[in-house]
Amino acid sequence: MTAQKILKILGEWEGFRVGTVGPAPGDPSEVWIELTAENGSGRCSGCGSLSHTVHDSTIQWIRELPVFGKTTWLMITRRRMLCPACGPKLEALTWLDPYSRFS
């Protein structure tokens, strides 16, 4: 089974594509999966409108269910979109509840 097929089974992270996948540096008991945004637009978490302008971004670590008995972390670049109606708001993600640290 290819790595892409395994990742497809693990989950669909709508709006993101899988980047680097591998063991955590210095800790082979953990797996890190890097997710990057597929495009420059995103939905405002306040009103749901589509925005094409990123205000800023930060790296967020999200704990995923274990994979093959290994602790698994998603590393995503979390974007704040500049919404014309609400101002800067976190991008709404269908697969991650607000304030969640687990997917």
Backbone bond lengths (Angstrom), bond angles and torsions (degrees), N, CA, C in turn:
res aa  C-N    CA-C-N  psi(-1)  N-CA   C-N-CA  omega(-1)  CA-C   N-CA-C  phi
1 M - - - 1.449 - - 1.530 108.98 -
2 T 1.323 116.39 131.98 1.467 120.42 -178.65 1.532 110.98 -76.66
3 A 1.323 115.29 161.44 1.467 120.71 179.33 1.525 110.73 -60.61
4 Q 1.332 117.78 -39.17 1.470 120.46 -179.59 1.527 111.08 -64.48
5 K 1.335 117.70 -37.56 1.466 120.50 177.85 1.522 110.73 -67.15
6 I 1.320 116.89 -39.84 1.467 120.81 177.76 1.521 109.77 -62.31
7 L 1.334 117.11 -45.84 1.459 120.57 179.94 1.524 111.66 -64.24
8 K 1.321 117.71 -34.40 1.465 121.63 177.75 1.524 110.22 -64.04
9 I 1.334 116.71 -38.37 1.460 121.47 178.16 1.526 110.74 -67.76
10 L 1.333 116.83 -38.63 1.466 121.33 -175.52 1.518 112.90 -63.89
11 G 1.301 117.60 -40.09 1.459 117.76 -178.93 1.504 113.32 169.91
12 E 1.308 113.35 157.18 1.456 121.27 175.25 1.520 106.85 -105.20
13 W 1.292 117.01 117.63 1.454 122.09 178.33 1.525 106.61 -106.38
14 E 1.329 115.57 82.41 1.459 122.54 -174.31 1.527 111.63 -51.03
15 G 1.340 114.96 131.08 1.457 121.22 178.90 1.517 114.29 88.20
16 F 1.340 116.92 -3.12 1.461 121.50 -178.01 1.517 110.30 -128.37
17 R 1.318 115.10 152.20 1.467 120.57 173.57 1.525 107.71 -119.50
18 V 1.306 114.93 154.78 1.463 120.96 -178.30 1.514 109.49 -80.01
19 G 1.325 115.72 129.86 1.462 122.06 175.45 1.517 108.85 -100.91
20 T 1.307 116.62 -115.23 1.458 122.73 -178.76 1.523 110.68 -77.04
21 V 1.330 116.04 137.93 1.465 122.41 174.14 1.514 107.34 -131.03
22 G 1.332 116.64 133.39 1.456 118.22 178.29 1.509 112.31 175.62
23 P 1.326 115.24 177.93 1.464 119.49 178.18 1.523 110.36 -69.24
24 A 1.324 115.09 151.13 1.464 120.08 176.65 1.520 108.97 -66.27
25 P 1.325 117.97 138.51 1.468 120.00 178.50 1.534 110.93 -57.56
26 G 1.305 116.07 122.53 1.457 121.17 177.91 1.516 114.92 81.07
27 D 1.339 118.50 -1.16 1.462 120.81 -179.75 1.524 110.31 -143.69
28 P 1.333 117.89 89.08 1.462 120.76 -177.59 1.531 114.02 -68.52
29 S 1.344 117.83 -5.23 1.468 119.87 178.18 1.532 111.73 -83.89
30 E 1.344 117.13 -3.02 1.462 121.40 178.55 1.526 110.45 -120.49
31 V 1.339 114.97 146.88 1.464 122.20 175.71 1.521 107.96 -117.31
32 W 1.332 116.55 134.23 1.456 122.30 176.35 1.524 108.62 -110.93
33 I 1.328 115.81 133.14 1.463 122.31 175.73 1.524 107.25 -121.57
34 E 1.321 116.17 118.04 1.465 120.93 179.30 1.523 109.31 -90.55
35 L 1.323 116.97 128.44 1.455 122.39 177.04 1.525 109.02 -115.17
36 T 1.330 116.29 134.55 1.462 120.92 177.99 1.529 109.24 -123.39
37 A 1.322 116.19 147.25 1.466 121.50 -178.97 1.524 109.98 -62.13
38 E 1.337 115.57 139.82 1.464 120.43 -179.44 1.525 112.67 -77.35
39 N 1.332 117.18 -27.93 1.463 119.03 -179.61 1.522 110.07 -147.61
40 G 1.317 116.21 177.92 1.458 121.09 -175.18 1.512 115.30 -85.28
41 S 1.329 117.88 -8.35 1.458 119.35 -178.59 1.524 110.85 -100.03
42 G 1.328 115.56 158.62 1.457 120.97 178.36 1.517 110.15 -158.07
43 R 1.330 116.15 166.01 1.466 121.56 -179.33 1.518 110.77 -94.92
44 C 1.316 115.83 138.50 1.463 122.79 177.00 1.529 108.72 -68.38
45 S 1.336 117.27 132.88 1.465 120.44 178.42 1.527 111.58 -76.51
46 G 1.330 117.51 -11.01 1.459 120.86 178.45 1.518 112.75 -85.28
47 C 1.331 116.34 -54.68 1.471 120.18 -174.52 1.531 113.66 -116.17
48 G 1.333 117.58 -11.18 1.460 120.77 178.39 1.516 114.99 85.62
49 S 1.333 117.99 1.46 1.467 119.27 -179.32 1.528 110.63 -75.65
50 L 1.313 115.00 154.24 1.458 121.62 -179.04 1.525 109.58 -80.96
51 S 1.329 115.76 134.22 1.462 121.28 177.21 1.523 108.59 -125.46
52 H 1.315 116.00 142.22 1.463 121.36 179.13 1.526 111.94 -106.98
53 T 1.342 116.41 4.35 1.460 120.69 -177.24 1.521 110.81 -116.39
54 V 1.338 116.12 123.97 1.466 121.47 176.53 1.527 107.90 -90.06
55 H 1.332 116.67 123.74 1.469 121.65 178.45 1.526 110.20 -76.79
56 D 1.339 116.26 -50.63 1.467 122.24 174.87 1.523 108.17 -163.61
57 S 1.313 116.16 178.08 1.468 120.18 -179.47 1.522 109.81 -150.23
58 T 1.318 114.86 160.50 1.457 121.85 177.93 1.527 108.69 -147.75
59 I 1.318 116.74 156.71 1.464 121.09 176.84 1.524 108.57 -83.06
60 Q 1.331 116.30 133.29 1.465 121.49 176.72 1.523 108.75 -126.58
61 W 1.331 115.91 135.15 1.465 122.49 176.68 1.519 108.29 -101.23
62 I 1.335 116.36 128.95 1.458 122.16 -178.15 1.520 108.52 -125.23
63 R 1.302 116.09 128.02 1.465 120.71 179.87 1.515 108.95 -77.06
64 E 1.313 116.52 128.98 1.456 124.01 178.91 1.520 107.56 -106.13
65 L 1.306 116.44 167.14 1.461 119.63 174.45 1.525 108.98 -61.88
66 P 1.342 117.45 150.44 1.468 119.57 179.93 1.533 111.74 -59.48
67 V 1.313 115.58 144.60 1.459 122.79 176.79 1.519 107.63 -117.22
68 F 1.324 116.58 120.88 1.463 122.17 -178.89 1.526 111.38 51.95
69 G 1.347 116.36 38.77 1.456 121.58 178.00 1.518 114.93 77.58
70 K 1.315 117.60 6.72 1.471 121.01 -179.15 1.531 110.02 -106.99
71 T 1.326 116.25 140.15 1.459 121.15 173.98 1.525 108.02 -61.49
72 T 1.326 116.45 130.92 1.461 120.80 -174.61 1.525 110.55 -121.84
73 W 1.330 114.75 133.69 1.462 122.36 179.71 1.519 109.98 -122.99
74 L 1.339 116.01 137.82 1.457 121.94 170.94 1.518 107.43 -99.10
75 M 1.301 116.59 131.48 1.458 121.57 174.65 1.525 107.04 -109.56
76 I 1.333 116.37 112.97 1.462 119.36 -179.14 1.527 109.88 -121.46
77 T 1.312 114.78 151.31 1.453 120.36 170.70 1.519 105.78 -89.52
78 R 1.329 115.89 106.21 1.469 121.84 -177.61 1.522 108.75 -86.12
79 R 1.325 115.98 123.08 1.463 120.99 -174.59 1.530 112.11 -103.32
80 R 1.324 114.87 143.46 1.461 120.93 167.33 1.518 105.70 -102.46
81 M 1.329 114.84 118.70 1.449 120.76 -179.05 1.527 109.14 -88.10
82 L 1.323 116.76 146.58 1.461 121.27 176.77 1.524 107.89 -90.72
83 C 1.327 115.41 95.68 1.466 122.06 -178.12 1.527 109.27 -82.15
84 P 1.342 118.37 132.24 1.463 120.38 179.28 1.530 112.59 -62.69
85 A 1.333 117.63 -28.99 1.467 121.10 -177.54 1.531 113.07 -90.81
86 C 1.337 117.35 -39.51 1.471 121.62 -171.81 1.521 114.24 -105.38
87 G 1.322 117.89 -14.73 1.460 120.34 -171.88 1.524 109.53 85.19
88 P 1.334 119.05 -161.09 1.463 121.20 -178.71 1.531 111.97 -65.61
89 K 1.330 116.63 122.83 1.467 122.86 178.46 1.519 108.93 -139.58
90 L 1.341 115.80 148.46 1.458 119.56 175.25 1.517 110.12 -59.37
91 E 1.308 115.55 145.31 1.457 121.62 175.28 1.524 108.85 -65.56
92 A 1.329 117.13 132.51 1.461 121.76 176.59 1.526 108.86 -75.89
93 L 1.336 116.91 128.94 1.458 122.39 177.86 1.522 108.68 -115.95
94 T 1.332 117.20 126.02 1.463 121.07 -177.31 1.524 112.22 -66.50
95 W 1.316 117.33 -25.03 1.465 121.41 -174.39 1.528 113.40 -100.77
96 L 1.330 117.88 5.48 1.463 120.92 -179.32 1.525 109.79 -139.42
97 D 1.341 115.81 120.06 1.459 120.49 178.07 1.527 110.11 -68.03
98 P 1.335 117.18 150.05 1.470 119.62 177.37 1.530 111.37 -56.08
99 Y 1.308 116.70 139.75 1.468 125.57 179.26 1.530 113.60 65.95
100 S 1.319 117.72 8.91 1.460 120.97 -178.08 1.524 111.15 -78.02
101 R 1.313 116.18 143.04 1.461 122.77 173.43 1.527 110.58 -110.61
102 F 1.342 116.18 -1.01 1.460 122.61 178.19 1.511 108.25 -125.83
103 S 1.343 117.18 142.96 1.467 119.20 176.60 1.511 109.47 -97.02
